């Protein structure tokens, strides 16, 4: 395009060429790519409740209802009283300097 307009005697570099293209609104814009998660535009049947027909098979091989419908309680693990941890969850000693976690609370240890 440039050679056709101005001939062979003028040369232009890469950056100058793109400046000219941009100035005259000739730059081709890239399409924004978006991730496709589902294709709901088809004639196949849709299943809104896919988990309605789930069959539970227990570890012992039985398929009968064991009566578990919810989590009743959660027991807290016994943590070492007075133990000190860094932000990565590693147990450290008292000589460590920086942000530490002791009894579930964050402190700055100098």
KEDOZA-225057 format. One record per atom (N, C-alpha, C, CB): residue number from 1; residue in three letters; atom name; x, y, z. Coordinates in pm, 1 decimal, padded with zeros to 6 digits, m for minus. Glycine has a CB too. Example, Ala and Ser with C-alpha at 12.3 -4.5 7.8 and 13.67 -1.06 7.14 Angstrom:
NODE     k     r    a         c1         c2         c3
NODE     1   ALA    N    01319.0   m00569.0    00780.0
NODE     1   ALA   CA    01230.0   m00450.0    00780.0
NODE     1   ALA    C    01320.0   m00330.0    00780.0
NODE     1   ALA   CB    01130.8   m00447.3    00904.6
NODE     2   SER    N    01285.0   m00225.0    00708.0
NODE     2   SER   CA    01367.0   m00106.0    00714.0
NODE     2   SER    C    01290.0    00003.0    00787.0
NODE     2   SER   CB    01408.4   m00059.8    00572.5
***
This chain:
NODE     k     r    a         c1         c2         c3
NODE     1   UNK    N    00082.2   m00117.5    00000.0
NODE     1   UNK   CA    00000.0    00000.0    00000.0
NODE     1   UNK    C    00087.4    00125.0    00000.0
NODE     1   UNK   CB   m00094.0   m00000.9    00119.7
NODE     2   UNK    N    00187.1    00127.7    00085.0
NODE     2   UNK   CA    00274.1    00244.6    00096.3
NODE     2   UNK    C    00354.0    00265.9   m00031.9
NODE     2   UNK   CB    00369.0    00229.3    00215.6
NODE     3   UNK    N    00408.5    00156.1   m00086.4
NODE     3   UNK   CA    00487.6    00166.6   m00209.4
NODE     3   UNK    C    00400.7    00213.1   m00325.5
NODE     3   UNK   CB    00553.3    00031.6   m00243.2
NODE     4   UNK    N    00279.0    00167.4   m00331.4
NODE     4   UNK   CA    00188.2    00206.7   m00438.8
NODE     4   UNK    C    00157.2    00356.3   m00429.4
NODE     4   UNK   CB    00057.7    00123.7   m00432.7
NODE     5   UNK    N    00143.9    00407.5   m00307.9
NODE     5   UNK   CA    00108.4    00547.9   m00287.3
NODE     5   UNK    C    00227.5    00642.2   m00305.6
NODE     5   UNK   CB    00050.1    00566.1   m00148.9
NODE     6   UNK    N    00345.3    00601.6   m00250.9
NODE     6   UNK   CA    00459.2    00693.1   m00248.6
NODE     6   UNK    C    00576.0    00649.6   m00335.7
NODE     6   UNK   CB    00506.5    00709.2   m00109.1
NODE     7   UNK    N    00572.4    00530.6   m00392.5
NODE     7   UNK   CA    00678.2    00485.3   m00481.6
NODE     7   UNK    C    00791.9    00418.1   m00407.0
NODE     7   UNK   CB    00731.2    00600.9   m00561.1
NODE     8   UNK    N    00896.7    00383.0   m00479.4
NODE     8   UNK   CA    01009.9    00308.6   m00425.2
NODE     8   UNK    C    01109.7    00396.6   m00351.3
NODE     8   UNK   CB    01080.2    00236.1   m00535.8
NODE     9   UNK    N    01108.4    00529.4   m00377.8
NODE     9   UNK   CA    01213.7    00612.1   m00319.5
NODE     9   UNK    C    01197.0    00635.3   m00169.5
NODE     9   UNK   CB    01218.1    00744.1   m00389.7
NODE    10   UNK    N    01079.3    00617.0   m00118.7
NODE    10   UNK   CA    01056.1    00632.9    00024.9
NODE    10   UNK    C    01048.9    00496.0    00090.6
NODE    10   UNK   CB    00926.1    00713.1    00051.7
NODE    11   UNK    N    01113.0    00483.6    00204.9
NODE    11   UNK   CA    01100.2    00359.6    00281.3
NODE    11   UNK    C    01048.5    00394.6    00420.3
NODE    11   UNK   CB    01237.0    00282.9    00289.6
NODE    12   UNK    N    00982.2    00300.6    00478.1
NODE    12   UNK   CA    00923.7    00324.4    00609.3
NODE    12   UNK    C    00946.2    00199.8    00694.0
NODE    12   UNK   CB    00771.3    00359.2    00598.7
NODE    13   UNK    N    00970.1    00221.0    00823.3
NODE    13   UNK   CA    00993.0    00109.6    00914.9
NODE    13   UNK    C    00862.2    00050.3    00966.3
NODE    13   UNK   CB    01078.4    00155.1    01031.8
NODE    14   UNK    N    00877.3   m00054.4    01043.5
NODE    14   UNK   CA    00763.6   m00129.3    01097.8
NODE    14   UNK    C    00674.0   m00039.8    01182.7
NODE    14   UNK   CB    00813.0   m00248.0    01181.2
NODE    15   UNK    N    00733.7    00031.4    01278.9
NODE    15   UNK   CA    00654.8    00114.5    01370.5
NODE    15   UNK    C    00585.9    00228.5    01298.0
NODE    15   UNK   CB    00743.2    00170.2    01480.7
NODE    16   UNK    N    00654.9    00293.6    01205.2
NODE    16   UNK   CA    00595.6    00403.6    01128.7
NODE    16   UNK    C    00480.3    00352.5    01041.8
NODE    16   UNK   CB    00702.8    00472.3    01040.8
NODE    17   UNK    N    00498.4    00234.4    00983.5
NODE    17   UNK   CA    00393.2    00175.2    00900.4
NODE    17   UNK    C    00265.6    00154.0    00982.3
NODE    17   UNK   CB    00440.9    00041.0    00839.9
NODE    18   UNK    N    00280.5    00098.8    01103.2
NODE    18   UNK   CA    00163.1    00075.8    01187.4
NODE    18   UNK    C    00101.8    00205.4    01237.6
NODE    18   UNK   CB    00199.9   m00011.6    01304.9
NODE    19   UNK    N    00182.5    00309.8    01256.1
NODE    19   UNK   CA    00126.5    00439.8    01292.3
NODE    19   UNK    C    00038.5    00493.2    01179.7
NODE    19   UNK   CB    00238.9    00540.1    01324.6
NODE    20   UNK    N    00084.5    00478.3    01055.0
NODE    20   UNK   CA    00007.2    00523.1    00939.5
NODE    20   UNK    C   m00122.3    00443.5    00927.7
NODE    20   UNK   CB    00089.9    00509.7    00810.6
NODE    21   UNK    N   m00112.7    00312.7    00944.6
NODE    21   UNK   CA   m00231.8    00226.1    00938.5
NODE    21   UNK    C   m00332.6    00267.5    01045.3
NODE    21   UNK   CB   m00192.4    00076.8    00957.0
NODE    22   UNK    N   m00285.1    00292.3    01166.8
NODE    22   UNK   CA   m00373.1    00329.5    01276.0
NODE    22   UNK    C   m00436.5    00466.4    01252.4
NODE    22   UNK   CB   m00296.5    00329.1    01407.4
NODE    23   UNK    N   m00359.9    00560.7    01200.0
NODE    23   UNK   CA   m00409.1    00695.9    01177.3
NODE    23   UNK    C   m00523.7    00697.9    01076.3
NODE    23   UNK   CB   m00295.7    00785.4    01129.3
NODE    24   UNK    N   m00518.9    00611.6    00978.6
NODE    24   UNK   CA   m00622.6    00607.4    00874.4
NODE    24   UNK    C   m00730.4    00501.6    00900.6
NODE    24   UNK   CB   m00558.3    00581.1    00739.8
NODE    25   UNK    N   m00732.8    00448.8    01023.0
NODE    25   UNK   CA   m00832.9    00349.1    01065.4
NODE    25   UNK    C   m00836.1    00228.0    00972.9
NODE    25   UNK   CB   m00971.7    00412.6    01070.6
NODE    26   UNK    N   m00719.7    00179.0    00935.8
NODE    26   UNK   CA   m00711.3    00061.4    00849.7
NODE    26   UNK    C   m00668.5   m00063.5    00927.2
NODE    26   UNK   CB   m00613.8    00087.5    00735.7
NODE    27   UNK    N   m00648.3   m00047.9    01055.4
NODE    27   UNK   CA   m00602.1   m00159.6    01137.6
NODE    27   UNK    C   m00715.2   m00260.9    01155.2
NODE    27   UNK   CB   m00551.7   m00109.4    01275.6
NODE    28   UNK    N   m00683.0   m00387.5    01137.1
NODE    28   UNK   CA   m00781.4   m00494.3    01154.5
NODE    28   UNK    C   m00784.5   m00529.9    01302.6
NODE    28   UNK   CB   m00747.2   m00620.2    01065.8
NODE    29   UNK    N   m00902.3   m00522.5    01359.8
NODE    29   UNK   CA   m00915.9   m00553.4    01502.6
NODE    29   UNK    C   m00936.2   m00701.3    01521.8
NODE    29   UNK   CB   m01032.2   m00475.6    01565.2
NODE    30   UNK    N   m00872.5   m00753.2    01626.1
NODE    30   UNK   CA   m00890.6   m00894.4    01659.9
NODE    30   UNK    C   m01025.5   m00911.8    01727.4
NODE    30   UNK   CB   m00775.7   m00945.6    01751.9
NODE    31   UNK    N   m01088.8   m01024.2    01699.0
NODE    31   UNK   CA   m01212.8   m01058.1    01767.0
NODE    31   UNK    C   m01180.7   m01096.3    01910.8
NODE    31   UNK   CB   m01287.4   m01173.3    01693.9
NODE    32   UNK    N   m01263.8   m01051.9    02001.8
NODE    32   UNK   CA   m01246.4   m01093.4    02139.5
NODE    32   UNK    C   m01287.8   m01238.7    02151.9
NODE    32   UNK   CB   m01327.8   m01004.0    02235.7
NODE    33   UNK    N   m01199.6   m01317.8    02208.0
NODE    33   UNK   CA   m01230.6   m01460.7    02224.5
NODE    33   UNK    C   m01294.9   m01482.3    02359.7
NODE    33   UNK   CB   m01102.9   m01548.4    02210.3
NODE    34   UNK    N   m01402.4   m01552.8    02357.3
NODE    34   UNK   CA   m01471.2   m01585.8    02481.3
NODE    34   UNK    C   m01483.0   m01736.4    02491.0
NODE    34   UNK   CB   m01610.8   m01518.5    02488.5
NODE    35   UNK    N   m01467.3   m01784.7    02610.2
NODE    35   UNK   CA   m01475.8   m01928.8    02631.5
NODE    35   UNK    C   m01619.7   m01974.5    02613.8
NODE    35   UNK   CB   m01423.4   m01967.2    02771.8
NODE    36   UNK    N   m01636.9   m02082.0    02538.5
NODE    36   UNK   CA   m01769.1   m02140.9    02523.2
NODE    36   UNK    C   m01786.3   m02246.2    02631.3
NODE    36   UNK   CB   m01788.5   m02202.2    02380.9
NODE    37   UNK    N   m01885.2   m02228.2    02712.3
NODE    37   UNK   CA   m01907.4   m02325.0    02819.0
NODE    37   UNK    C   m02013.2   m02427.9    02780.6
NODE    37   UNK   CB   m01948.5   m02253.5    02946.6
NODE    38   UNK    N   m02118.7   m02381.6    02718.3
NODE    38   UNK   CA   m02223.5   m02474.8    02675.8
NODE    38   UNK    C   m02274.1   m02434.2    02538.6
NODE    38   UNK   CB   m02340.2   m02478.5    02778.3
NODE    39   UNK    N   m02331.7   m02528.7    02469.4
NODE    39   UNK   CA   m02394.1   m02501.9    02340.5
NODE    39   UNK    C   m02541.2   m02536.2    02354.4
NODE    39   UNK   CB   m02326.4   m02583.7    02224.4
NODE    40   UNK    N   m02619.6   m02440.5    02397.7
NODE    40   UNK   CA   m02761.6   m02465.4    02419.4
NODE    40   UNK    C   m02843.7   m02439.7    02294.5
NODE    40   UNK   CB   m02812.8   m02379.7    02532.4
NODE    41   UNK    N   m02778.5   m02406.3    02185.5
NODE    41   UNK   CA   m02850.1   m02376.6    02062.3
NODE    41   UNK    C   m02851.5   m02500.5    01972.5
NODE    41   UNK   CB   m02785.5   m02256.3    01988.9
NODE    42   UNK    N   m02914.6   m02607.2    02019.7
NODE    42   UNK   CA   m02923.1   m02731.0    01943.2
NODE    42   UNK    C   m03059.6   m02793.9    01963.4
NODE    42   UNK   CB   m02811.4   m02829.2    01984.3
NODE    43   UNK    N   m03089.1   m02895.9    01885.0
NODE    43   UNK   CA   m03219.7   m02961.2    01890.5
NODE    43   UNK    C   m03223.1   m03082.5    01982.3
NODE    43   UNK   CB   m03261.1   m03002.5    01753.0
NODE    44   UNK    N   m03112.7   m03112.6    02047.3
NODE    44   UNK   CA   m03108.0   m03228.0    02136.5
NODE    44   UNK    C   m03181.6   m03197.1    02265.9
NODE    44   UNK   CB   m02962.6   m03268.6    02165.8
NODE    45   UNK    N   m03228.6   m03299.8    02337.2
NODE    45   UNK   CA   m03299.5   m03273.9    02462.9
NODE    45   UNK    C   m03205.9   m03216.3    02569.4
NODE    45   UNK   CB   m03364.2   m03402.8    02514.6
NODE    46   UNK    N   m03260.1   m03127.4    02650.6
NODE    46   UNK   CA   m03184.8   m03067.2    02759.7
NODE    46   UNK    C   m03228.0   m03132.1    02890.4
NODE    46   UNK   CB   m03205.8   m02913.2    02764.3
NODE    47   UNK    N   m03135.3   m03152.1    02981.1
NODE    47   UNK   CA   m03162.7   m03215.9    03109.1
NODE    47   UNK    C   m03131.7   m03119.3    03222.2
NODE    47   UNK   CB   m03080.9   m03345.6    03124.5
NODE    48   UNK    N   m03230.2   m03044.6    03270.2
NODE    48   UNK   CA   m03202.4   m02946.2    03374.4
NODE    48   UNK    C   m03166.8   m03008.6    03509.2
NODE    48   UNK   CB   m03321.1   m02856.5    03391.3
NODE    49   UNK    N   m03221.9   m03125.4    03542.3
NODE    49   UNK   CA   m03193.8   m03189.1    03670.3
NODE    49   UNK    C   m03116.0   m03317.6    03646.3
NODE    49   UNK   CB   m03324.8   m03217.9    03748.1
NODE    50   UNK    N   m02988.2   m03303.7    03618.4
NODE    50   UNK   CA   m02905.9   m03419.5    03585.9
NODE    50   UNK    C   m02878.8   m03506.6    03707.9
NODE    50   UNK   CB   m02774.9   m03374.5    03524.9
NODE    51   UNK    N   m02885.4   m03451.1    03828.1
NODE    51   UNK   CA   m02854.7   m03529.0    03947.3
NODE    51   UNK    C   m02978.5   m03591.1    04011.8
NODE    51   UNK   CB   m02784.2   m03442.2    04047.4
NODE    52   UNK    N   m03093.9   m03575.8    03951.7
NODE    52   UNK   CA   m03215.7   m03630.5    04010.9
NODE    52   UNK    C   m03215.7   m03782.9    04010.8
NODE    52   UNK   CB   m03337.5   m03579.1    03936.4
NODE    53   UNK    N   m03148.0   m03844.2    03914.5
NODE    53   UNK   CA   m03149.1   m03989.7    03904.7
NODE    53   UNK    C   m03017.1   m04053.0    03949.0
NODE    53   UNK   CB   m03179.9   m04030.9    03762.8
NODE    54   UNK    N   m02947.9   m03992.2    04044.2
NODE    54   UNK   CA   m02820.0   m04045.5    04092.1
NODE    54   UNK    C   m02846.2   m04162.2    04185.9
NODE    54   UNK   CB   m02736.8   m03935.4    04163.9
NODE    55   UNK    N   m02773.2   m04268.6    04164.4
NODE    55   UNK   CA   m02785.4   m04386.6    04250.7
NODE    55   UNK    C   m02659.8   m04394.6    04336.9
NODE    55   UNK   CB   m02804.9   m04518.5    04166.2
NODE    56   UNK    N   m02676.3   m04404.7    04467.8
NODE    56   UNK   CA   m02564.5   m04411.1    04561.1
NODE    56   UNK    C   m02528.3   m04556.3    04585.6
NODE    56   UNK   CB   m02598.6   m04340.1    04694.1
NODE    57   UNK    N   m02401.2   m04588.2    04564.2
NODE    57   UNK   CA   m02350.4   m04721.9    04596.5
NODE    57   UNK    C   m02246.4   m04703.6    04706.1
NODE    57   UNK   CB   m02288.9   m04794.7    04469.1
NODE    58   UNK    N   m02270.1   m04764.6    04820.3
NODE    58   UNK   CA   m02181.6   m04749.6    04935.7
NODE    58   UNK    C   m02055.9   m04833.4    04917.5
NODE    58   UNK   CB   m02254.1   m04789.7    05065.2
NODE    59   UNK    N   m01955.8   m04804.8    04999.5
NODE    59   UNK   CA   m01827.6   m04874.4    04989.5
NODE    59   UNK    C   m01839.0   m05024.4    05013.4
NODE    59   UNK   CB   m01730.3   m04815.6    05087.5
NODE    60   UNK    N   m01938.6   m05065.1    05091.6
NODE    60   UNK   CA   m01955.7   m05209.0    05115.0
NODE    60   UNK    C   m02032.3   m05276.6    05001.3
NODE    60   UNK   CB   m02028.5   m05232.5    05247.4
NODE    61   UNK    N   m02069.6   m05200.6    04897.2
NODE    61   UNK   CA   m02137.0   m05256.7    04781.0
NODE    61   UNK    C   m02287.8   m05250.1    04786.8
NODE    61   UNK   CB   m02096.4   m05396.5    04763.8
NODE    62   UNK    N   m02343.4   m05213.8    04900.6
NODE    62   UNK   CA   m02489.4   m05209.3    04911.5
NODE    62   UNK    C   m02542.9   m05080.9    04848.6
NODE    62   UNK   CB   m02533.6   m05219.1    05059.5
NODE    63   UNK    N   m02665.8   m05090.0    04800.2
NODE    63   UNK   CA   m02729.9   m04974.3    04739.8
NODE    63   UNK    C   m02843.4   m04922.2    04827.1
NODE    63   UNK   CB   m02782.2   m05009.3    04601.4
NODE    64   UNK    N   m02861.1   m04979.6    04944.0
NODE    64   UNK   CA   m02972.2   m04938.2    05029.0
NODE    64   UNK    C   m02941.1   m04806.4    05098.7
NODE    64   UNK   CB   m03003.6   m05046.4    05132.6
NODE    65   UNK    N   m03045.6   m04738.9    05139.4
NODE    65   UNK   CA   m03032.1   m04611.0    05206.8
NODE    65   UNK    C   m02974.6   m04634.5    05345.5
NODE    65   UNK   CB   m03168.2   m04537.5    05214.7
NODE    66   UNK    N   m02865.4   m04567.8    05376.5
NODE    66   UNK   CA   m02800.0   m04585.3    05506.7
NODE    66   UNK    C   m02849.7   m04484.4    05609.5
NODE    66   UNK   CB   m02649.0   m04573.0    05491.7
NODE    67   UNK    N   m02940.2   m04396.1    05568.8
NODE    67   UNK   CA   m02997.8   m04301.2    05663.1
NODE    67   UNK    C   m02918.0   m04172.5    05680.2
NODE    67   UNK   CB   m03012.4   m04366.5    05794.9
NODE    68   UNK    N   m02811.4   m04152.9    05606.6
NODE    68   UNK   CA   m02733.0   m04030.4    05619.7
NODE    68   UNK    C   m02792.6   m03926.8    05524.5
NODE    68   UNK   CB   m02580.4   m04055.7    05588.9
NODE    69   UNK    N   m02844.0   m03818.7    05581.4
NODE    69   UNK   CA   m02901.4   m03713.4    05498.4
NODE    69   UNK    C   m02830.7   m03579.7    05517.1
NODE    69   UNK   CB   m03048.4   m03697.9    05529.3
NODE    70   UNK    N   m02750.9   m03567.7    05622.9
NODE    70   UNK   CA   m02681.4   m03441.4    05647.8
NODE    70   UNK    C   m02563.9   m03465.7    05740.5
NODE    70   UNK   CB   m02777.1   m03336.0    05708.0
NODE    71   UNK    N   m02477.5   m03369.4    05750.4
NODE    71   UNK   CA   m02366.1   m03374.9    05845.3
NODE    71   UNK    C   m02419.6   m03325.4    05978.6
NODE    71   UNK   CB   m02242.2   m03288.5    05796.8
NODE    72   UNK    N   m02410.9   m03409.3    06079.4
NODE    72   UNK   CA   m02466.9   m03374.1    06209.3
NODE    72   UNK    C   m02375.8   m03281.2    06288.7
NODE    72   UNK   CB   m02494.0   m03499.2    06289.2
NODE    73   UNK    N   m02246.9   m03311.6    06291.3
NODE    73   UNK   CA   m02153.8   m03228.2    06366.9
NODE    73   UNK    C   m02013.0   m03243.7    06309.4
NODE    73   UNK   CB   m02156.0   m03265.7    06517.7
NODE    74   UNK    N   m01933.5   m03144.8    06334.9
NODE    74   UNK   CA   m01795.2   m03146.1    06290.9
NODE    74   UNK    C   m01708.4   m03129.3    06413.9
NODE    74   UNK   CB   m01766.9   m03034.5    06185.3
NODE    75   UNK    N   m01614.4   m03219.7    06432.9
NODE    75   UNK   CA   m01526.1   m03211.1    06548.1
NODE    75   UNK    C   m01399.7   m03136.9    06509.1
NODE    75   UNK   CB   m01492.5   m03351.3    06602.8
NODE    76   UNK    N   m01361.1   m03043.1    06592.2
NODE    76   UNK   CA   m01241.9   m02963.8    06568.1
NODE    76   UNK    C   m01118.6   m03047.6    06602.6
NODE    76   UNK   CB   m01244.9   m02832.0    06650.9
NODE    77   UNK    N   m01020.6   m03043.0    06514.3
NODE    77   UNK   CA   m00897.2   m03117.1    06539.7
NODE    77   UNK    C   m00822.3   m03052.6    06655.1
NODE    77   UNK   CB   m00808.2   m03122.2    06413.1
NODE    78   UNK    N   m00759.1   m03133.1    06735.2
NODE    78   UNK   CA   m00682.1   m03081.5    06848.5
NODE    78   UNK    C   m00552.6   m03019.3    06798.1
NODE    78   UNK   CB   m00652.2   m03193.9    06951.2
NODE    79   UNK    N   m00542.4   m02888.7    06810.8
NODE    79   UNK   CA   m00420.7   m02818.4    06771.5
NODE    79   UNK    C   m00330.4   m02807.2    06893.6
NODE    79   UNK   CB   m00453.0   m02677.2    06712.3
NODE    80   UNK    N   m00201.4   m02800.8    06868.3
NODE    80   UNK   CA   m00106.9   m02783.2    06978.4
NODE    80   UNK    C   m00130.1   m02646.3    07041.4
NODE    80   UNK   CB    00040.6   m02797.6    06929.1
NODE    81   UNK    N   m00153.6   m02643.4    07170.2
NODE    81   UNK   CA   m00172.8   m02516.5    07239.7
NODE    81   UNK    C   m00040.3   m02441.7    07242.7
NODE    81   UNK   CB   m00227.2   m02538.9    07383.9
NODE    82   UNK    N   m00044.9   m02316.1    07200.4
NODE    82   UNK   CA    00075.1   m02233.8    07202.5
NODE    82   UNK    C    00167.5   m02256.0    07083.5
NODE    82   UNK   CB    00150.2   m02259.3    07327.8
NODE    83   UNK    N    00130.3   m02341.8    06989.4
NODE    83   UNK   CA    00214.6   m02364.8    06872.0
NODE    83   UNK    C    00209.2   m02241.3    06782.3
NODE    83   UNK   CB    00169.0   m02492.4    06794.0
NODE    84   UNK    N    00321.4   m02212.5    06715.8
NODE    84   UNK   CA    00331.4   m02095.2    06630.0
NODE    84   UNK    C    00352.7   m02142.8    06486.7
NODE    84   UNK   CB    00447.4   m02000.5    06676.1
NODE    85   UNK    N    00277.9   m02081.6    06392.2
NODE    85   UNK   CA    00286.2   m02118.1    06251.6
NODE    85   UNK    C    00312.5   m01992.7    06168.4
NODE    85   UNK   CB    00156.3   m02189.2    06205.0
NODE    86   UNK    N    00380.1   m02011.0    06054.0
NODE    86   UNK   CA    00394.8   m01898.4    05961.1
NODE    86   UNK    C    00273.6   m01895.3    05869.4
NODE    86   UNK   CB    00527.2   m01909.6    05878.1
NODE    87   UNK    N    00269.6   m01800.2    05775.5
NODE    87   UNK   CA    00152.7   m01786.3    05688.1
NODE    87   UNK    C    00136.5   m01902.2    05591.5
NODE    87   UNK   CB    00162.0   m01658.2    05610.4
NODE    88   UNK    N    00242.4   m01980.7    05571.1
NODE    88   UNK   CA    00233.9   m02098.3    05484.9
NODE    88   UNK    C    00182.2   m02219.9    05561.2
NODE    88   UNK   CB    00370.4   m02129.1    05424.2
NODE    89   UNK    N    00157.2   m02204.4    05691.5
NODE    89   UNK   CA    00105.4   m02314.6    05771.7
NODE    89   UNK    C    00213.1   m02406.1    05826.9
NODE    89   UNK   CB    00010.4   m02394.7    05690.7
NODE    90   UNK    N    00338.5   m02363.2    05817.7
NODE    90   UNK   CA    00449.3   m02444.9    05868.7
NODE    90   UNK    C    00471.5   m02412.0    06015.4
NODE    90   UNK   CB    00579.8   m02421.1    05786.7
NODE    91   UNK    N    00491.8   m02515.2    06094.2
NODE    91   UNK   CA    00517.7   m02495.7    06235.7
NODE    91   UNK    C    00658.1   m02437.7    06251.7
NODE    91   UNK   CB    00502.6   m02629.3    06314.6
NODE    92   UNK    N    00669.5   m02330.5    06330.2
NODE    92   UNK   CA    00798.4   m02262.7    06346.5
NODE    92   UNK    C    00830.3   m02248.6    06495.0
NODE    92   UNK   CB    00797.1   m02123.5    06277.4
NODE    93   UNK    N    00954.2   m02207.9    06524.2
NODE    93   UNK   CA    00991.1   m02187.7    06664.1
NODE    93   UNK    C    00984.4   m02039.9    06699.9
NODE    93   UNK   CB    01131.9   m02242.9    06691.7
NODE    94   UNK    N    01015.1   m02004.8    06821.9
NODE    94   UNK   CA    00998.6   m01868.6    06872.6
NODE    94   UNK    C    01099.0   m01770.7    06812.7
NODE    94   UNK   CB    01011.4   m01868.1    07022.9
NODE    95   UNK    N    01205.5   m01818.6    06749.9
NODE    95   UNK   CA    01305.4   m01727.7    06694.2
NODE    95   UNK    C    01266.3   m01673.1    06556.2
NODE    95   UNK   CB    01438.7   m01798.4    06684.8
NODE    96   UNK    N    01155.5   m01719.4    06501.1
NODE    96   UNK   CA    01109.7   m01676.1    06368.8
NODE    96   UNK    C    01063.7   m01530.8    06375.4
NODE    96   UNK   CB    00994.8   m01767.4    06317.2
NODE    97   UNK    N    01102.2   m01450.2    06276.5
NODE    97   UNK   CA    01063.1   m01309.7    06269.0
NODE    97   UNK    C    00963.9   m01290.6    06154.1
NODE    97   UNK   CB    01187.9   m01218.3    06249.9
NODE    98   UNK    N    00858.5   m01214.3    06178.2
NODE    98   UNK   CA    00760.3   m01185.9    06073.9
NODE    98   UNK    C    00618.5   m01211.5    06121.2
NODE    98   UNK   CB    00788.8   m01269.3    05951.0
NODE    99   UNK    N    00527.1   m01229.4    06027.8
NODE    99   UNK   CA    00386.5   m01254.3    06060.4
NODE    99   UNK    C    00370.5   m01400.2    06099.0
NODE    99   UNK   CB    00293.2   m01218.2    05940.9
NODE   100   UNK    N    00313.6   m01423.3    06216.6
NODE   100   UNK   CA    00294.9   m01559.7    06267.0
NODE   100   UNK    C    00149.4   m01578.0    06308.5
NODE   100   UNK   CB    00390.5   m01589.0    06386.9
NODE   101   UNK    N    00108.2   m01703.1    06317.2
NODE   101   UNK   CA   m00026.2   m01737.5    06362.6
NODE   101   UNK    C   m00012.4   m01816.8    06491.6
NODE   101   UNK   CB   m00105.1   m01818.7    06253.6
NODE   102   UNK    N   m00076.6   m01765.5    06596.8
NODE   102   UNK   CA   m00073.1   m01833.4    06726.5
NODE   102   UNK    C   m00215.3   m01838.1    06779.3
NODE   102   UNK   CB    00023.2   m01761.1    06827.9
NODE   103   UNK    N   m00263.3   m01957.3    06809.7
NODE   103   UNK   CA   m00399.8   m01979.8    06857.7
NODE   103   UNK    C   m00504.3   m01920.1    06763.2
NODE   103   UNK   CB   m00416.6   m01920.4    06997.4
NODE   104   UNK    N   m00478.2   m01929.4    06632.0
NODE   104   UNK   CA   m00573.9   m01884.6    06532.5
NODE   104   UNK    C   m00573.5   m01735.2    06505.0
NODE   104   UNK   CB   m00708.0   m01924.3    06574.3
NODE   105   UNK    N   m00482.6   m01660.1    06566.6
NODE   105   UNK   CA   m00476.4   m01515.5    06545.7
NODE   105   UNK    C   m00340.8   m01478.1    06488.3
NODE   105   UNK   CB   m00502.5   m01439.1    06677.7
NODE   106   UNK    N   m00339.1   m01374.3    06404.9
NODE   106   UNK   CA   m00214.7   m01331.9    06340.3
NODE   106   UNK    C   m00146.1   m01225.8    06424.3
NODE   106   UNK   CB   m00241.7   m01278.4    06198.3
NODE   107   UNK    N   m00013.7   m01238.8    06436.0
NODE   107   UNK   CA    00068.8   m01143.8    06509.2
NODE   107   UNK    C    00193.4   m01114.8    06428.7
NODE   107   UNK   CB    00105.2   m01197.3    06649.5
NODE   108   UNK    N    00254.9   m00998.7    06457.3
NODE   108   UNK   CA    00386.9   m00969.0    06400.0
NODE   108   UNK    C    00486.6   m00995.3    06510.4
NODE   108   UNK   CB    00397.6   m00819.5    06345.1
NODE   109   UNK    N    00576.5   m01089.0    06482.7
NODE   109   UNK   CA    00676.9   m01127.6    06582.6
NODE   109   UNK    C    00809.4   m01064.1    06543.7
NODE   109   UNK   CB    00690.6   m01283.8    06593.5
NODE   110   UNK    N    00864.8   m00982.5    06634.8
NODE   110   UNK   CA    00991.1   m00911.5    06605.8
NODE   110   UNK    C    01107.2   m00976.7    06673.7
NODE   110   UNK   CB    00983.0   m00766.4    06648.8
***
